[in-house]
Amino acid sequence: MARIVHLSDLHFGAHDPRMVAAVEARVDEAKPDLVVISGDFTQRARTEQFEEACHFLTRLKDAGHEVLAVPGNHDVPLYDVLRRFLSPLTRYRRFIDDELCPFHELRDAAVLGINTARSLTFKDGRINEEQVAHIARAFAKVRDDIPRILVTHHPLFALPVGDGPELGKAIGEQGLALDAIAEAGVDLLLAGHNHRASTHHAPDLVTRAGSALVVQAGTATSTRLRDEEQSFNLIEVAAADVTVTVQAWDGSGFASSDAQRYRRVDDKWKLEAGVTEGAGAESAAVA
């Protein structure tokens, strides 16, 4: 079973240093096979903010953690118009990762990141035909029994962004994206952007979505909240078994809060009974 820490929306420049240190401590305790960061490393894509994000990544890597990252819309300059359109991700590639669509194959999972941040959309994300072809190529070489995980900053689906009925926008060219994940047999979709932790079964959100489990991460370290405290996810995944445990900020550190375990039955993810709040992925029980 692969163990993945899923962070998102760090927003260096609008972050709490206590939470940055607490994330690093909890990651060290969890001993993941991979740390996934689904975008928005910075608040305004400024050099000093990327430098802080780079120092954070360096500390993770020096502690022995593998990292896979994708950019978010906040990693594209907003007010520097020339840079926004001529070299939108130059600083990201310099300080975070030169690869915008990274691929990492673990012993028990294959993880692909896709860049959904665009210069022309200030907030929303898109996917294009070249990226769809890249998804197909990357996962074509993966064994059928290995879980396939796709990471984006923007959710592929319209999901709640607050406690009310308001929904965020689905990703641009959603049809292309849904066809790609269905044809590639993607098992998990990891994203952020909305600053809210949640888990959904893709066919419950929209038709022609394949059978993926949709896992959203909250903001790990930002002080910009949307009706929810800071959090990130600890995910344990096998071919037919996934446990997602929210790591919630409790005022002094991050601790396991809500654990949900899913089993694949007849090509559909079923939530298991008997997984209780605070149980943690390490010790979640199955009824």
C-alpha positions in Angstrom: 0.0 0.0 0.0 1.4 3.4 -1.0 1.3 6.2 1.5 0.9 9.8 0.2 0.8 13.1 1.9 -1.4 15.5 -0.1 -0.7 19.2 0.5 -2.2 22.1 -1.3 -2.6 25.9 -1.3 0.5 26.7 0.8 0.3 30.4 -0.3 3.7 31.5 0.9 3.4 35.3 1.4 0.0 34.8 3.2 1.1 31.9 5.4 1.5 31.1 9.0 5.1 30.0 9.9 3.8 27.9 12.8 1.8 25.8 10.4 4.7 25.4 8.0 6.8 23.9 10.8 3.9 21.8 11.9 3.4 20.4 8.4 7.1 19.4 8.2 6.8 17.7 11.6 3.7 15.8 10.7 5.2 14.7 7.3 8.2 13.4 9.1 6.0 11.4 11.5 3.9 10.0 8.6 6.9 8.8 6.6 5.1 8.9 3.2 6.3 7.3 0.1 5.5 10.6 -1.7 4.5 14.2 -0.9 2.1 15.6 -3.5 1.6 19.4 -3.6 -1.3 20.4 -5.8 -0.4 24.0 -6.5 -0.6 27.6 -5.2 2.8 27.6 -3.6 2.7 31.4 -3.4 0.2 34.2 -2.8 1.3 36.5 -5.7 4.1 34.7 -7.5 6.7 37.1 -6.2 10.4 36.1 -6.1 10.6 36.2 -2.3 7.5 34.1 -1.9 8.9 31.4 -4.3 12.2 31.6 -2.3 10.3 30.7 0.9 8.5 27.9 -0.9 11.8 26.6 -2.3 13.3 26.5 1.2 10.3 24.5 2.4 10.8 22.0 -0.4 14.5 21.8 0.3 13.8 21.0 3.9 11.4 18.2 2.9 13.8 16.7 0.5 16.7 17.0 2.9 14.6 15.0 5.3 14.4 12.2 2.7 10.9 12.9 1.3 10.1 12.5 -2.4 8.0 15.4 -3.8 5.7 15.7 -6.8 4.3 19.2 -7.5 2.1 21.1 -10.0 1.6 24.9 -10.2 -1.6 26.7 -9.2 -3.2 29.9 -10.5 -1.6 32.0 -7.7 1.8 30.8 -9.1 1.2 32.9 -12.2 1.9 36.6 -11.7 -1.3 38.6 -11.4 -0.3 42.3 -11.6 3.0 41.9 -13.6 1.1 41.8 -17.0 4.2 41.3 -19.2 5.5 38.4 -17.1 2.0 37.0 -16.8 1.7 36.6 -20.6 5.3 36.2 -21.7 6.8 34.0 -19.0 4.1 33.1 -16.6 5.8 30.2 -14.9 9.4 31.1 -15.1 9.8 31.7 -11.4 7.9 28.4 -10.6 10.3 26.5 -12.9 13.3 28.2 -11.3 12.4 27.7 -7.7 9.9 24.7 -7.6 10.3 22.4 -10.6 11.2 22.8 -14.2 8.8 19.9 -15.1 5.2 21.2 -15.2 3.6 17.7 -15.7 5.8 15.4 -13.5 5.4 11.6 -13.3 6.4 9.5 -10.4 6.0 5.7 -10.2 6.0 4.2 -6.8 6.1 0.4 -6.1 2.3 0.5 -5.3 1.0 3.6 -7.3 1.7 5.7 -10.4 1.3 9.5 -9.9 1.0 12.0 -12.7 0.7 15.8 -12.3 -0.9 18.1 -14.9 -0.5 21.8 -15.0 -4.0 23.5 -15.2 -2.8 27.1 -14.5 -3.2 29.5 -17.4 -2.2 33.1 -18.2 -5.6 34.0 -19.7 -7.7 32.8 -16.8 -7.1 34.7 -13.6 -8.6 32.0 -11.3 -9.9 29.1 -13.3 -8.0 26.2 -14.8 -8.0 24.4 -18.1 -6.7 21.3 -19.7 -5.7 20.9 -23.4 -5.4 18.1 -26.0 -1.7 17.9 -25.7 -2.1 17.2 -21.9 -4.8 14.6 -22.6 -2.4 12.8 -24.9 0.3 13.0 -22.2 -2.1 11.4 -19.6 -2.7 8.5 -22.0 1.0 8.0 -22.7 2.1 8.2 -19.1 -0.5 5.7 -17.8 -0.2 3.3 -20.8 3.0 2.0 -19.4 1.6 1.3 -16.0 0.6 -2.3 -15.0 -3.2 -2.8 -14.7 -3.0 -3.7 -11.0 -1.2 -0.4 -10.1 -3.4 2.4 -8.9 -3.3 5.5 -11.1 -3.4 8.9 -9.5 -3.8 12.2 -11.4 -2.9 15.5 -9.6 -4.2 18.9 -10.7 -4.5 22.2 -8.9 -8.0 22.9 -10.2 -10.8 20.4 -9.5 -12.1 18.7 -12.6 -15.7 19.2 -11.2 -17.9 21.9 -9.8 -17.5 21.5 -6.1 -18.7 23.5 -3.0 -16.5 26.5 -2.1 -18.3 27.5 1.1 -21.0 26.3 3.5 -23.8 27.6 1.2 -25.0 26.3 -2.2 -22.3 28.1 -4.2 -20.2 25.8 -6.4 -16.8 26.6 -7.9 -16.3 26.2 -11.7 -15.4 23.0 -13.3 -12.1 22.9 -15.2 -12.1 24.3 -18.7 -12.4 21.7 -21.4 -14.0 19.4 -18.8 -15.1 16.9 -21.5 -11.6 16.4 -22.7 -10.4 15.8 -19.1 -13.2 13.4 -18.3 -12.6 11.3 -21.4 -8.9 11.2 -20.6 -9.3 10.0 -17.0 -11.9 7.4 -18.1 -9.8 6.0 -20.9 -6.6 6.0 -18.8 -8.3 4.2 -16.0 -7.5 6.8 -13.4 -8.3 5.7 -9.8 -7.8 8.9 -7.8 -8.0 12.6 -8.7 -6.2 14.8 -6.2 -6.7 18.6 -6.3 -7.0 21.8 -4.2 -7.9 25.4 -5.1 -11.1 25.6 -3.1 -9.4 25.5 0.4 -11.9 22.7 1.5 -11.2 19.1 2.2 -13.7 16.6 0.7 -14.0 13.2 -1.0 -16.5 12.3 -3.7 -17.1 9.5 -6.2 -16.7 11.0 -9.7 -19.9 9.4 -11.2 -21.9 11.0 -8.5 -20.8 14.4 -9.7 -21.1 14.1 -13.5 -21.8 11.4 -16.0 -19.0 10.0 -18.3 -16.5 10.6 -15.4 -15.1 7.1 -15.2 -14.9 5.6 -11.7 -12.3 7.7 -10.0 -12.3 8.8 -6.4 -12.1 12.6 -6.1 -10.0 13.8 -3.2 -9.8 17.5 -2.4 -7.2 19.0 0.0 -7.8 22.1 2.1 -5.2 24.8 2.5 -2.3 23.5 4.6 -0.7 26.8 5.7 -2.5 29.8 4.3 -4.2 32.4 6.5 -6.9 32.8 3.8 -9.7 30.5 4.9 -13.1 29.5 3.5 -15.2 28.4 6.4 -12.7 25.7 7.3 -9.5 25.4 9.3 -6.2 24.5 7.7 -5.7 20.9 6.8 -4.1 18.4 4.4 -4.6 14.7 3.6 -2.8 11.5 4.4 -3.8 8.9 1.8 -3.1 5.2 1.8 -3.9 3.5 -1.5 -3.9 0.0 -2.9 -5.5 -1.4 -6.0 -9.0 -1.8 -4.4 -8.6 0.0 -1.1 -8.1 3.7 -0.3 -8.1 5.5 3.1 -8.1 9.3 3.2 -7.4 10.8 6.6 -7.7 14.6 7.1 -4.8 16.1 9.0 -6.4 19.1 10.8 -4.9 22.0 12.5 -5.8 21.9 16.2 -4.1 25.1 17.3 -0.7 23.7 18.0 -0.1 21.0 15.3 -1.7 18.8 12.7 -3.5 15.6 13.9 -5.6 12.9 12.3 -9.2 14.0 12.3 -11.6 12.4 9.8 -10.8 9.1 8.3 -12.7 7.6 5.4 -12.0 4.1 3.9 -13.2 3.1 0.5 -13.3 -0.3 -1.2 -13.7 -0.8 -4.9 -16.8 -3.0 -5.5 -18.0 -3.6 -9.1 -15.9 -0.7 -10.4 -17.4 1.7 -7.8 -15.8 3.1 -4.7 -17.9 2.2 -1.6 -17.4 3.9 1.7 -16.7 1.4 4.5 -18.5 1.5 7.8 -16.6 1.6 11.0 -14.0 4.2 10.2 -14.3 6.8 12.9 -13.3 10.4 13.3 -9.7 10.6 14.6 -8.9 7.0 13.9 -6.2 7.9 11.4 -5.3 6.1 8.2 -2.8 3.9 10.1 -5.4 2.3 12.3 -8.7 2.7 10.5 -11.0 -0.3 11.1 -13.3 -2.0 8.7 -16.7 -3.2 9.8 
